[in-house]
Structure formats: structure tokens, C-alpha cells
Amino acid sequence: LKSLGRLHFHRAIRESMDDGYIYEFRPDTTGEDPVFAVWHPTKESVELSVKLPDYTLSRAERMPLGKEPAQAVEVISKDGTFTFTGGEKPVFLWMNEP
């Protein structure tokens, strides 16, 4: 995955067939910000939410499946919860740590 570059799987935050999946990816170098991959394994055009109260969003992109560039995703942020329309293609949330 070119989108994640030097980032590596850190932990699963949520693994639910009903509510979707959230995986956290982190770089090997401390001090760099994480990326959260969020998707639903069986639904398209579903509202997905991630509660990350101490983070701010840098950018959000839908993972490309081919050579096309990543597609920007509109995210609504309210009270530390980030909400967007997602589906089976993971959306990468590039976050800034406090």
C-alpha cells in the first residue's frame, strides 16, 4: 500500500461486522502522527464514526484499488467524533496527535 508508506499496523480499535472496522497504523519513528483505516466489511454508503477526542484531522482519503489517485473524503468533526460516508474500501484518516 503506497498510501500508508512507512506506517505499520499498530492495533485494532474496532472489529465489528455491524459497526465496521478501525485499525491504527503508526510509523516506526516516534513523534510522527498515526493513520486510522476505517471501513465496513459488507456495506457501501454507510455512515461510519470514529471517536478520537484528542486528535485533529489532517486529511481523509479513500484507498484506491488501482493506479488512480486517492479520493478525498468529506469528514464531519464534532466533539472528538469524526463521521463520514464509507463502505468496503478503507478510508484513511490522517490525524494530528495533541
C-alpha positions in Angstrom: 0.0 0.0 0.0 1.7 3.2 -1.2 -0.9 5.2 0.7 0.5 4.1 4.1 4.1 4.5 3.2 6.3 3.8 6.2 3.4 3.1 8.5 2.8 -0.3 10.1 -0.2 -1.9 11.8 -0.3 -0.9 15.5 -3.6 -2.2 16.8 -7.3 -3.0 16.1 -9.6 -0.5 17.7 -12.8 -2.0 16.5 -13.6 -5.2 14.6 -17.4 -5.5 14.1 -19.5 -6.9 11.3 -22.2 -4.5 12.4 -20.3 -1.3 13.1 -17.2 -1.7 10.9 -13.5 -1.9 11.4 -10.9 0.6 12.7 -7.2 -0.2 12.5 -4.5 2.1 13.7 -1.2 2.4 11.8 1.9 4.1 13.2 5.4 4.9 11.9 8.5 3.3 13.3 9.7 6.8 14.3 8.3 8.3 17.4 6.8 11.8 17.1 5.1 11.1 13.8 1.3 11.1 13.6 -0.9 8.0 13.2 -3.3 7.0 10.4 -6.6 5.2 11.1 -8.1 2.9 8.5 -11.9 2.7 8.8 -14.3 0.6 6.7 -17.4 -1.7 6.7 -16.8 -5.2 5.5 -20.2 -5.8 3.9 -21.9 -2.4 3.3 -21.5 0.5 0.9 -22.6 4.1 1.6 -22.9 3.6 5.3 -22.2 6.3 8.0 -19.1 5.5 9.9 -17.9 7.2 13.1 -14.6 7.2 14.9 -14.3 8.7 18.4 -10.8 10.3 18.8 -11.3 13.1 21.3 -7.6 14.2 21.5 -6.9 14.3 17.7 -7.4 16.7 14.9 -7.9 15.6 11.3 -5.2 16.4 8.8 -6.9 14.7 5.7 -9.1 11.8 4.8 -8.7 9.7 1.7 -10.5 6.6 0.3 -8.0 3.9 -0.5 -7.5 3.5 -4.3 -7.8 0.0 -5.6 -5.8 0.6 -8.8 -3.4 3.2 -10.2 -5.9 6.1 -9.7 -5.1 8.6 -7.1 -6.7 8.5 -3.6 -10.1 10.2 -3.4 -10.6 12.9 -0.8 -13.4 12.1 1.7 -15.6 14.7 3.5 -15.5 14.3 7.2 -17.6 16.0 9.8 -15.9 16.6 13.2 -17.9 17.2 16.3 -16.8 16.8 19.9 -13.9 14.5 19.1 -16.0 12.2 16.8 -15.2 12.0 13.1 -18.1 10.9 10.9 -18.2 10.2 7.1 -19.8 8.0 4.5 -17.8 4.9 3.9 -18.0 1.3 2.8 -15.9 -1.6 1.8 -12.9 0.5 0.6 -11.0 1.7 3.6 -10.9 5.4 4.4 -7.6 6.6 5.8 -7.9 9.3 8.5 -4.6 11.1 8.7 -4.6 12.5 12.3 -2.6 15.0 14.3 -1.8 14.0 17.8 -2.1 16.6 20.6 
